[in-house]
Amino acid sequence: MAENFGDLGDKPLEFPGLPPIPASHLLNYLMDREDERCKSCIYHFDRLTRANGIMINTFEMLESKPIKALVDGLCVGQGSHMCPIYCIGPLVTADRVGGEGGERHECLKWLDAQPKGSVVFLCFGSMGSFSSEQLKEIANGLERSGQVSVGCSEPAQWGPEEPVCTEAGAQPERADAGGEMVSADEVEAKVRWLMESEGGIELKDRAASMKEAAKAAMRGGGSSDKAWTEFVNTMMSHGCC
């Protein structure tokens, strides 16, 4: 039996409510159970079940299967009790940022000026970091797709220290444990698929539908609005408000 996730390579891991996830896809610091950050995560995960409730920045329709797994107690050991789950999202920052007097940020002004459905958003994740070589591959793939114009800087100017943000719902193949990069060819193919194919159109339609579902969840009487009310009532019953 392997002692660390890092010893499992790409072996699929089963988590309640989720499709199998290769062990190599987990956060780096979870690969070694002796890593202090891994120990901290395990400690806090264990304590979650002892809370009076857990607030999650999501809404039920978006992640119904994992939420049901949590509510049904499938993520805790036998004899353990799962505390209430409050899906109160999506909580997002206001679109007026970065300027005095509530002025919109320059990047939002630029987005507003683009044709509807014409912008590709690449997401590296909140903890993503890449080498200069990988960034150049991404930039070259975006340029070659014929769908992207670089508005802030030329790809050749992207150095290893320069931050770059990326998402799109079309995921490139993950680089293997040996550090293989995602090629410009693959980036180009994924962008073209998203922007030009029937599958890409269907994906964008699903994303638009989920956007409306998110708004509905936050409206009065929506699932997230009800969760907020339930949470407040629970806190008041415990004398916390």
N, C-alpha and C positions, 0 to 999 in steps of 0.2 A: 504493500500500500504506500503510495507516494505521500510524503509529509507536507509538501508545498504544492500550490497550484502551478508554480513554475516548473515542477517536475513532470507535469501532465502534457506539456506540448499543446497540441490542438484537440485533445480529447474533449468531447462535448460534455458540458456540465448541465444538469437539470435543476432549474429553479422553478418553484410553483408559479404558474400563471405566465411563464415565458417560454419561447421556443429554446431549444438547446443552444448554449453559448460555448464556443471553444474556450478552453482555459486560457489560452494565449491572448484572448481579447479583454481580459480583466485588467484593471489598473495595475501599473507596474509594482506599486508598493504592496499589493495584495498577494504577489507571487511568493513572497517569503514571509512565513508566519513569525519570524524573529524580527522583522522590520518593526520599529516602534509605531509607525503609522498603521500598520496592519493590526498590531495589538490594540491600538486605540480604537480602530473601527470595530473590532470584535467586542471590546468592552462596552462601547456605546450601543451596538446592535443588541447585546444581551439586555441592556437596561431599558431599551425601548418598550418592551412588553410590560414593564412595571409603571409606565407613565399613565396618567389619567386619560390621555388621548394623544393622537399624532395628527398634526396638520400637514397636509401635502399640497404643494403648489401644482395641482393638476385638476382635471374634472373627470367625472366618472366615465363618460362616453369615450374619452380619449384612451384610457388605459383600463378598460373594464375587467379584463382577465386578471392582470396582476392585483388590481384592487380587490376583486372577489377572493383571490387567494389569500390576501391579507385578512380580510374580514372573516373568512371561514376558518382562520387559524392554521392554514396549511404551512405557514412559514415559521411556526414555533414548534418546539418539541412537545411530546405527549405530557400532559399534566400542566402545561403552561397556558396562561390565559392571554389572549390577544386583546389589547386595549382598543377603544373606539378609534376609527379612522375618519378624519374630516378632510374631504377633498374640496378645497376652497379656491381653486384657481380657475383660469390662469391669472396670476398676479403679475402684471407687467408694469414697467416704468412708463411714465407719461411721455408722449411723443415730443413734448417741448423741452428740450434739454440743451445745455451748453451755451446759452446766451442770456443776457440780461433782459428783463422785461418779458420773459416768456417767448423769446424768438426761437424759431425752429433751427435745429442744427443744420449746418451746411450740407451734410450727407443726406438728410431728409429732404431738403430742398432739391437736391440733385435727383433723388429717387422720384419725387413728385413730377419732375419734368420728363421722365422716361415714359415711353408707350406702355400701356397696361400689359402685364405678363411678359415683359421683355428682359427682366433683370434676373440673373442667376446669382444666388447667394450660397457661397461655399462655407461650410462650417467645420472648423478643426476641433470643435469641442472646447469646453472651458479650460482644459489643461493641455491643449495641443501645442506642440512645438516641433519644428522641422528644420532640417539642415538647409543651407543655402542652395545646395544642389536639388533637393526635393522641391523647394519653392520655385526654382527655375523650371523644373519639369511641369509643375502645376500651371505656371504662367504661360509657358509655351503651349500646353494643351488647350488652355482657355483661348489663346489667340488663334490657334489653328482651327478651333471649332467654328470660327466665323460668326460666333454669337456674342462675343465679348469685346468691349473696348475698355482699356485700362484708363480710368479717369484721374487716379491720384499719383501714379508714378509708373515709369516704364519698367517692364519685368526685369531688365538687366540691372536696374538699380536696387532690386530687392536683395538685401544682404542677410546674413544669419541673425543679426540683431533686430531686424526690422519687423514689427508685428504685422501679421496679415490675418484677417478674419475670413472664415469660409462657411453652407448646408445644402441641400437640394433635394433630399429624399431619394436620390440615386447614388448608392454607395459604391465606390470603387473597391476592387478586391484588396483585402488587407495585406500589407507588407508582411512577409514571413519573419520568423524569429531571427533570421540571418541579417535583417535590416534592409531587405530589398525595397527599392523605392517604387512608388506608383508612377508609371511612365506617363509621358505627355500623350502618347497614343491612347492610353486608357482614359485619361481625363477628357481628351477630345471626344472619344466615343460616348462617354457617359453624358456629356453636355449636349451633344447632338441628339442622343436618345431622348433626353428630357425635353428639349426644345422642339424637336421635329417629329417624333414618332407618335403613334396612336397611344402606346403605353405611357409616354410622357404626358400626353394630354389628359389621360385618365388619372394619372397621379396628381396633376395640378387641380383637376376637378375635385378629387377627394380632399386635397388640402384646403380648397376653398370651402367645401362643405363642413370640414372640421372647424374652420375659422368661424363660421356661422354658429356651429354647435357650441363653441367656446363662449361666444357672446350670449347665447341663450342660457348657458349655465350660470352666468353672472347676473342675469336680469332677475328682477323680483319674481320669486317662485321657482327659479331655476335650481338645479341640483347643488351648485356651489353656494348660491344664496341661502338655500335651506341648511346646508352644512354650516355656514357661518352662524346662522340663527341658533342651530342646535348647539354649537360650540359655546356661544355666549350664554345660552340658558344653562348649560352644564357648569360653566364657570361661576355663574351667579348662584347656582344651587350649592356650590362648594364654598360660597362666601368669598370668591376671588374678585368680585366686581362691586 
